[in-house]
Amino acid sequence: MPTFFIEQFGCRATQADGAAIERQLLDRGCTSAATPATADIVVVNTCTVTASADAQARDAIRKLHAANPTVRLIVTGCYAQRAPEELAALPGVSWVVGNSHKPQIPQLIDSLSSATPAAAPKSTIDSLRTAISAKSVNDFLPVDALHSDSTVPFHSFLGAGLAPPAGPQLGRILTGDILEQRVLLSAPVLGGEGHHTRPTLKIQDGCDSRCSYCVIPFVRGKSRSLPPAEVIREIQRLTVGQTFLSVPSESSRMSFSAREVVLSGINLGTYGRDLSPRVEFEDLLRRILGETSVERLRISSIEPLDVTRDLVDLFASTDRIAQHFHMPLQSASDRILAAMHRWYRAEHYARRVELIQERFPHAAIGADVITGFPGESEDDHAATMAFIESRPFTYLHVFSFSKRPGTKAALLSNEVPGATIKRRARELRALGECKSAAFRHSQIGRTLRVLTLRPGDSADSSPQNTTPALSTNYLKLRLRRIHPANRWLDVLISEEAGTALVGEPILSGSASLG
């Protein structure tokens, strides 16, 4: 069986897709390579939220091919769905697989590794082509069909050869109409993929909003939800101590029982609105708490208008939901929010922040901000800066406006000069760093319950003889000495070290839950 490596870009939903692909490949007997240079197949999981994200993906593909010309590159994700021809033209690309068919990548890799026109018997190729031609390329597989014990045949590369293109030929393209999908394409994530301690479970995909700057609805499709029973089943599987193939050795197996699960989606607050009967997001959370043993849930991101009093009350009723709210802001200028086709105004957002702060004075509150939207004036920028400065944000994700093909904002003519956008982005990032530093400093002297992480499962590289950890309010910690991963520890925060906090476990509280 081949060795593989997954090169990740993008949001938590994209990362969850990549983890699911990795899980399926390991279950099929493939081996995860330590680096792309040692892999037979590299899956490049792309993002297309900005032109910079596109450029990063193209640059990564060129570098992967240059470093290992024999590697087979399968490019997937949002960029692959939006502009597959651009990616197929890059040297070294064997296949471009859109989001519409991403769950079928493991079966595609099966075919690439098991047969080539030169090596496979003609009868084998003919029989597989007969099987895959039985259905249309636009047929989709539901979540139940994607578990490792599935007998559902792979059928979507209709009429295609089984080997990657040779010489200067273009990579083959496998996409479908994402807007025609009515079910959530998902795959099991059993934990441990990519050395992550906290598995991410995608429970919602797509978006029915049409923000004027955003291409995501066109590459992710309409809002679709994983039915509650399937969400419960996946979380139960994640938390009961699954044994799975680890990396890099096929013979290396380890038991993993997730203590924290991150729920992700493109627009989580719309979860369940497409289901019949309709399901509210808060009701799903209550079912998860009541029907699973998961010790902590974390919500990846939620729109401000979906942060209701009922939702905050639910968070306050239990210590099993992380005190972490990531709410996209984009701008605090009402004029720009209207031009962006956002459904709230600065006052509405401020009320949500106040509601959270009243119940959780130490909660993490993060936001996405876009600077340089067409027509954004210095006054608009100043309003956003002042809004952020006066509220208890703990971190910011700052994006420079980027024209996305097919969006209404791409047609606007009143562009902000590039130099101005760069300056404003620098100012916002500096403000975000100040807010983060102030939040970290406010936690010194407090005792926090943290989850120890595997080395490499943290944005900050930890020094030797320390252990990375994460708190309920999304603080990155470095614990003195080495501690086993995936354990709860009560930690006294003593000092800061760069962008992390340093803590010392309190012996009486150091036993793990469960």
C-alpha positions in Angstrom: 0.0 0.0 0.0 1.2 3.5 -0.7 2.5 6.1 1.7 0.7 9.4 1.8 1.0 12.9 3.2 -1.8 15.5 3.6 -0.8 19.1 3.1 -3.4 21.3 4.9 -4.6 24.8 4.3 -7.7 26.7 5.4 -10.3 26.6 8.1 -11.3 24.0 10.7 -13.9 22.5 8.4 -11.2 21.9 5.8 -8.9 20.5 8.4 -11.7 18.2 9.5 -12.0 17.0 5.9 -8.3 16.3 5.8 -8.4 14.4 9.1 -11.3 12.2 7.8 -9.3 11.5 4.6 -6.3 10.5 6.7 -8.4 8.2 8.9 -9.8 6.4 5.9 -6.4 6.0 4.3 -5.0 4.5 7.5 -7.9 2.1 7.8 -7.2 0.9 4.2 -3.7 0.0 5.2 -1.9 3.1 3.8 1.0 4.5 5.8 1.3 8.2 6.7 4.7 9.6 5.7 6.6 11.8 8.1 7.3 14.4 5.3 6.0 15.0 1.8 9.4 14.1 0.3 8.9 10.5 1.5 5.3 10.0 0.4 4.1 8.2 -2.7 0.9 10.4 -2.8 0.4 13.9 -1.4 -3.1 15.3 -0.9 -3.1 19.1 -1.0 -6.2 20.3 0.8 -6.7 23.9 -0.4 -8.4 27.0 0.7 -9.7 29.8 -1.6 -11.0 32.5 0.8 -8.4 35.0 -0.6 -6.1 35.3 -3.5 -3.2 34.9 -1.1 -4.6 31.5 -0.1 -4.7 30.5 -3.8 -1.1 31.6 -4.3 0.0 29.7 -1.2 -1.6 26.5 -2.6 0.0 26.9 -6.1 3.4 27.6 -4.5 3.1 24.6 -2.3 2.2 22.4 -5.3 5.2 23.6 -7.3 7.6 23.1 -4.4 6.2 19.6 -3.7 6.7 18.6 -7.3 10.2 20.1 -7.5 11.3 18.3 -4.3 9.9 14.9 -5.5 9.0 14.8 -9.2 7.7 11.2 -8.9 5.1 12.0 -6.2 1.5 11.8 -7.2 -0.3 15.0 -6.3 -4.0 15.0 -5.6 -5.3 18.5 -5.1 -8.7 19.0 -3.4 -10.6 21.5 -1.3 -12.2 24.9 -2.0 -9.7 26.1 -4.6 -10.1 22.8 -6.5 -13.9 23.2 -6.5 -13.7 26.8 -7.7 -11.0 26.6 -10.4 -10.0 23.0 -11.1 -8.5 23.8 -14.5 -6.0 26.3 -13.0 -4.7 23.5 -10.6 -4.8 20.8 -13.2 -2.4 22.8 -15.4 0.3 22.8 -12.7 3.3 20.4 -13.1 3.0 17.2 -11.1 -0.8 17.3 -10.5 -2.3 13.9 -11.1 -5.9 14.6 -10.0 -8.0 17.7 -9.0 -10.9 16.6 -6.8 -13.5 19.2 -5.9 -15.3 19.4 -2.6 -18.2 17.7 -4.3 -16.2 14.5 -4.4 -13.6 14.9 -1.7 -14.9 11.9 0.4 -14.0 9.6 -2.6 -10.3 10.4 -2.5 -9.5 7.2 -0.5 -11.1 5.1 -3.2 -9.3 7.1 -5.9 -6.0 6.4 -4.1 -6.9 2.7 -3.9 -7.1 2.7 -7.7 -3.9 4.6 -8.2 -2.0 2.3 -6.0 -3.5 -1.0 -7.2 -3.4 -0.6 -11.0 -1.8 1.2 -13.9 -2.4 0.7 -17.6 1.1 -0.8 -17.9 0.9 -3.1 -14.9 -2.7 -4.0 -14.4 -4.4 -6.8 -16.4 -6.8 -5.5 -19.0 -9.6 -7.5 -17.4 -9.0 -5.7 -14.0 -9.1 -2.2 -15.6 -12.2 -3.1 -17.7 -14.1 -4.5 -14.7 -13.4 -1.4 -12.6 -14.4 0.9 -15.5 -17.6 -1.1 -15.8 -18.3 -0.7 -12.1 -17.6 3.0 -12.0 -19.6 3.7 -15.1 -22.7 2.4 -13.4 -23.5 5.8 -11.9 -23.1 9.4 -12.8 -20.2 11.6 -11.7 -22.7 13.7 -9.9 -23.9 10.9 -7.6 -22.8 11.5 -4.0 -22.1 9.2 -1.1 -23.9 9.8 2.3 -22.0 9.7 5.5 -22.9 6.1 6.4 -21.4 4.9 3.1 -18.0 6.3 3.9 -17.0 4.3 7.0 -14.1 2.0 6.5 -16.2 -1.2 6.4 -18.4 0.2 3.6 -19.0 -2.0 0.5 -20.2 0.9 -1.6 -18.1 1.0 -4.8 -16.2 4.0 -5.9 -17.8 5.2 -9.1 -17.2 8.8 -9.8 -14.2 9.0 -12.1 -16.3 7.9 -15.0 -14.4 6.7 -18.0 -11.0 7.8 -16.6 -7.8 5.9 -16.8 -6.3 4.6 -13.6 -2.8 6.0 -13.7 -1.7 9.6 -13.3 -1.0 11.5 -16.4 2.5 11.2 -17.8 4.6 14.0 -19.3 3.1 17.4 -19.9 -0.6 16.2 -19.8 -3.0 18.0 -17.6 -4.1 16.5 -14.3 -7.5 14.8 -14.4 -10.5 16.6 -12.9 -13.2 15.1 -10.7 -15.9 17.7 -9.7 -19.6 18.0 -9.5 -22.2 20.8 -9.0 -21.7 21.6 -5.4 -25.0 23.6 -5.3 -26.9 20.5 -6.2 -25.8 18.6 -3.0 -28.6 18.1 -0.5 -26.7 15.9 2.0 -23.6 16.5 4.0 -20.6 14.7 2.7 -18.7 13.7 5.8 -16.5 10.9 6.9 -15.6 9.4 10.2 -12.9 11.1 12.3 -11.8 8.7 15.0 -9.2 11.0 16.6 -5.4 11.0 16.5 -5.0 12.1 12.9 -2.1 14.4 12.3 -1.0 14.0 15.9 -3.9 16.1 17.0 -5.2 15.6 20.6 -8.6 17.2 20.0 -10.4 15.8 17.0 -12.6 18.1 14.9 -16.0 16.8 13.8 -17.6 18.7 10.9 -21.4 18.7 11.6 -22.4 21.3 9.1 -21.2 22.4 5.6 -22.2 25.1 3.1 -23.8 28.5 3.6 -27.0 30.1 2.4 -25.9 33.6 3.1 -24.5 35.7 0.3 -22.0 38.1 1.9 -20.8 40.3 -1.0 -17.1 39.4 -0.5 -17.3 35.7 0.1 -16.8 32.9 -2.4 -17.4 30.1 0.1 -21.1 29.4 -0.8 -20.1 28.7 -4.3 -17.4 26.2 -3.4 -19.1 24.6 -0.3 -22.7 24.7 -1.5 -25.9 25.2 0.4 -26.1 24.7 4.1 -26.3 21.0 5.0 -26.3 19.3 8.4 -25.3 16.0 9.7 -28.4 14.4 11.3 -28.3 14.5 15.2 -28.2 10.7 15.5 -25.1 10.6 13.3 -23.5 13.4 15.3 -24.1 11.5 18.5 -22.8 8.3 17.0 -19.6 9.9 15.8 -18.9 11.5 19.1 -19.5 8.3 20.9 -17.0 6.6 18.6 -14.5 9.4 19.4 -14.8 9.1 23.1 -14.9 5.3 23.8 -11.3 4.5 23.3 -10.8 3.6 19.7 -7.7 1.7 18.6 -6.3 3.2 15.4 -3.3 3.1 13.2 -0.8 5.7 14.2 2.0 7.2 12.2 4.4 6.4 10.6 4.4 2.6 11.0 1.5 0.4 9.9 2.3 -1.9 12.8 2.0 0.9 15.4 -1.4 1.0 17.0 -2.6 3.0 19.9 -5.8 3.5 21.9 -7.3 7.0 21.8 -10.3 8.3 23.7 -11.0 12.0 22.9 -11.6 14.2 25.9 -12.3 17.4 23.9 -14.1 17.4 20.5 -14.3 20.5 18.4 -17.5 21.0 16.4 -16.9 22.7 13.1 -18.9 23.9 10.2 -19.0 26.7 7.7 -22.0 28.4 9.4 -22.6 26.4 12.6 -25.5 28.5 13.8 -27.6 27.4 10.9 -27.2 23.7 11.9 -30.4 21.7 11.5 -32.4 24.3 9.6 -32.3 22.0 6.5 -33.4 18.9 8.4 -36.9 17.6 8.6 -38.0 18.0 11.3 -35.9 21.1 11.9 -33.3 20.9 14.7 -31.9 23.9 16.7 -28.2 24.0 17.3 -28.8 24.5 21.1 -30.9 21.3 21.1 -28.1 19.4 19.4 -25.7 20.5 22.0 -28.1 19.4 24.8 -28.4 16.0 23.2 -24.6 15.6 22.9 -24.2 16.5 26.6 -27.0 14.1 27.6 -26.1 11.1 25.3 -22.3 11.1 25.1 -19.5 11.0 27.6 -17.5 13.8 25.9 -15.8 15.8 28.6 -15.5 19.1 26.7 -17.0 20.4 23.5 -15.6 23.4 21.7 -17.5 25.5 19.1 -15.2 26.5 16.3 -17.0 29.6 15.1 -20.5 31.0 15.2 -22.1 34.1 13.6 -22.9 36.9 16.1 -26.7 36.8 15.5 -26.7 33.1 16.4 -25.2 33.9 19.9 -28.5 34.1 21.7 -29.2 34.3 25.4 -30.4 30.7 25.4 -27.0 29.6 23.9 -25.0 31.6 26.4 -27.2 30.2 29.2 -26.5 26.7 28.0 -22.7 27.4 28.0 -23.1 28.7 31.6 -25.0 25.6 32.7 -22.1 23.2 32.3 -18.3 23.0 32.4 -18.4 20.6 29.5 -18.5 23.4 26.9 -15.4 25.5 26.4 -15.7 29.2 27.3 -14.6 30.2 23.9 -16.6 32.3 21.4 -15.3 33.0 17.9 -17.7 35.5 16.2 -16.8 37.0 12.8 -16.9 40.8 13.0 -15.5 41.8 9.6 -16.1 45.5 10.3 -17.5 47.8 13.0 -18.6 50.4 10.4 -22.3 50.0 9.8 -21.9 51.4 6.3 -19.3 48.8 5.4 -21.3 46.0 7.1 -24.3 47.0 4.9 -22.1 46.9 1.8 -20.8 43.5 2.8 -24.4 42.2 3.1 -23.8 41.3 6.7 -27.0 40.9 8.6 -26.0 42.7 11.8 -24.7 46.1 12.8 -22.0 47.1 15.3 -24.6 47.6 18.1 -25.9 44.1 17.6 -22.4 42.6 17.8 -21.7 44.7 20.9 -24.7 43.3 22.7 -23.5 39.7 22.2 -20.1 40.6 23.6 -21.7 42.2 26.6 -23.9 39.1 27.1 -20.9 36.8 27.0 -18.8 39.0 29.3 -21.6 39.2 31.9 -21.6 35.4 32.2 -18.0 34.6 31.5 -15.6 37.4 32.5 -12.6 35.2 31.5 -14.0 33.8 28.2 -12.0 33.8 25.0 -13.7 36.1 22.5 -12.2 36.1 19.0 -13.1 37.8 15.8 -12.4 37.8 12.1 -11.8 41.3 10.6 -11.5 42.3 6.9 -9.7 45.5 6.1 -9.7 47.3 2.8 -13.2 46.5 1.6 -14.0 48.7 -1.4 -15.1 52.1 -0.3 -13.7 51.7 3.3 -12.7 55.2 4.4 -10.3 56.2 7.2 -13.3 56.9 9.4 -14.6 53.4 8.8 -11.3 51.9 9.7 -11.1 54.1 12.8 -14.5 53.0 13.9 -13.4 49.4 13.7 -10.3 50.1 15.6 -12.2 51.9 18.3 -14.8 49.2 18.6 -12.2 46.5 19.1 -10.1 48.6 21.5 -13.1 49.2 23.8 -14.2 45.6 24.1 -12.7 42.5 25.6 -11.5 40.7 22.5 -8.8 38.2 23.3 -7.5 37.6 19.7 -8.1 38.7 16.1 -7.8 37.1 12.7 -7.1 39.9 10.3 -7.7 39.5 6.5 -6.9 42.0 3.8 -9.8 42.3 1.3 -9.3 40.1 -1.7 -11.4 40.1 -4.9 -13.0 36.7 -5.3 -14.4 35.7 -8.7 -18.2 35.6 -8.9 -18.8 37.7 -5.8 -20.6 41.1 -5.9 -17.7 42.9 -4.2 -15.4 41.9 -7.0 -17.4 44.2 -9.3 -17.1 47.3 -7.1 -14.9 50.0 -8.5 -14.0 52.1 -5.4 -11.0 50.0 -4.5 -8.8 50.9 -1.5 -5.1 51.3 -2.5 -2.9 48.3 -1.7 -0.5 50.3 0.5 -3.4 51.6 2.5 -4.8 48.1 3.0 -1.4 46.9 4.2 -1.1 49.7 6.7 -4.6 49.1 8.1 -3.9 45.4 8.4 -0.7 46.1 10.3 -2.6 48.4 12.7 -5.3 45.8 13.3 -2.8 43.0 13.9 -0.9 45.2 16.3 -4.1 45.9 18.2 -5.0 42.2 18.2 -1.6 41.4 19.6 -2.1 44.0 22.4 -5.5 42.6 23.3 -4.1 39.0 23.4 -1.2 40.1 25.6 -3.5 41.9 28.0 -5.7 38.8 28.2 -2.8 36.5 28.9 -1.4 38.9 31.6 -4.8 38.9 33.3 -4.7 35.2 33.8 -1.4 35.2 35.8 -2.1 33.9 39.3 -5.3 32.0 38.3 -5.7 28.3 38.4 -6.9 26.8 35.1 -7.9 23.3 34.1 -6.0 22.5 30.9 -5.8 19.6 28.5 -2.3 18.4 27.7 -1.5 18.2 24.0 0.7 16.1 21.9 4.0 17.8 20.8 3.2 19.5 17.5 -0.5 20.0 18.3 0.1 23.6 19.2 0.8 26.7 17.1 3.6 27.5 19.5 6.6 25.2 19.4 7.3 24.2 23.0 10.9 24.1 24.4 12.4 20.8 25.5 11.1 19.4 28.7 7.8 21.2 28.5 4.3 20.1 27.5 1.9 22.1 25.5 -1.6 22.5 26.9 -4.9 24.3 26.2 -7.4 25.9 28.6 -11.1 26.2 28.3 -10.7 29.9 27.3 -8.3 29.0 24.5 -5.1 30.0 26.2 -1.9 28.2 25.0 0.2 27.0 27.9 3.6 25.5 28.4 3.8 23.2 31.4 7.1 22.5 33.0 8.3 18.9 32.5 6.9 16.2 30.3 3.3 15.1 30.9 1.3 12.5 29.0 -1.0 13.9 26.3 -4.7 14.0 26.6 -4.9 14.5 30.3 -6.6 17.1 32.4 -4.5 19.1 34.8 -5.2 21.9 37.2 -2.5 24.4 36.6 -1.4 27.6 38.5 -0.4 30.2 35.9 2.9 31.8 36.9 4.2 33.8 34.0 4.2 34.6 30.3 6.6 33.2 27.8 6.2 34.8 24.4 2.6 34.2 23.2 2.1 31.3 25.7 1.6 31.1 29.5 3.7 29.1 31.8 2.0 26.9 34.4 2.8 24.5 37.2 0.4 21.6 37.8 -1.2 21.5 41.2 -0.5 18.0 42.5 -3.9 17.5 44.1 -5.7 18.2 40.9 -3.4 16.5 38.5 -5.4 13.3 38.1 -7.2 13.0 34.8 -10.9 12.9 34.5 -12.6 9.6 33.8 
